[in-house]
Amino acid sequence: MKLSSDNTILVWLGPLPINATLAYTWLVMAVLVLTSFLVTRRLRDDPSISRWQNLLEILVDGLREQIRQTSCQDPGPYLPFVGTLFLFIALSNLLAIVPGYAPPTASLSTTAALALAVFAAVPFYGIAHRGLWAYLADYLQPTVFLLPLNILGELSRTLALAVRLYGNMMSGTIIGGILLGIVPLFFPIVLQFLGLITGLVQAYIFAVLAMVFIASAQAAQDEHNPTQRSGD
């Protein structure tokens, strides 16, 4: 049993190998782009909207409300990033019901890339919210001697985010393979159902944690700059 699809080479583009993880990642991206195009090309603002538009509005409203509750801020600036994280991870996991498909989130390379995106988003939103120098000064709090520890804390938080998603998805794959070999008739149906639920939960948790990291960085900066916070 293969623990990762990284070692499965599907095709070579010249000297560049295209493994299964990369191919399935492109597949998920293509499905998201195509679906969003088909759903949004005929948006309407009257009561007679399509079922797909109604589903889209429910999803967007739910994401906006969750971001608002998590950050206590206007969800507008964060919705594109956090929403994309949730949809990508959720679809990656839900497509596991397709025979022969391996979720990209079961690869450490994919989860590390997602965690690095969150790692980059934290200072991006922090600088946009407070300014460059105010954000960098936060790493010197409460004393300049804690600068290495503050940087290490950011790095370890990113690592934990990547390993957490990878570990949960990979453990489900391993357990599923073991149970499939023991009882091949009954457990596959149950595991598929539980896998769908677990995939959605993991997508939700990852997106929420990303928003928590972004919001907590901004909250810390506001605490260290109360006069500027009152003027925002």
Secondary structure by P-SEA (a helix, b strand, c coil): cccccccccccccccccccaaaaaaaaaaaaaaaaaaaacccccccccccaaaaaaaaaaaaaaaaaaaaccccccccaaaaaaaaaaaaaaaaaccccccccccccaaaaaaaaaaaaaaaaaaaaaaccaaaaaaccccccccaaaaaaaaaaaaaaaaaaaaaaaaaaaaaaaaaaaacccccaaaaaaaaaaaaaaaaaaaaaaaaaaaaaaaaaaaaaacaaaaaac
